[in-house]
Amino acid sequence: MIAVHVKPLAMLRDFLGIKELSVELDEHSKVKNLLETLFRKFGNGFREKIMDPNSNQLKHHWVVMVNGNNINSLQKLDTSLKNGDEVLIFPPVAGG
């Protein structure tokens, strides 16, 4: 088993009602396994908020980072996780 630290940011923090969470996963888990675990814990409203139902990929405006690296520059949802990784999940922040 591995433990991954999840930090939802921006409006997702309020939506889920948590600042951070430690999630236990099987060894060799990937980001998609983490998300499925979170969907089971927080319900389909969370899935619908961040996942495109047609492609089963993240909606284009959501960002997932593992240890400061955007998963889009890694292996996307197939990015491997290891014990102690920090995962941030958030919508992009726009400024003006």
Buried (B, 14 or more C-beta within 10 A) or exposed (E): EBEBEBBBBEEBBEBBEBEEBEBEBEEEBBBBBBBBBBBEEBEEEBBEBBBEEEEEEBEEEBBBBBEEEEBEEBEBBEBBBBEEBEBBBBBEEEEE
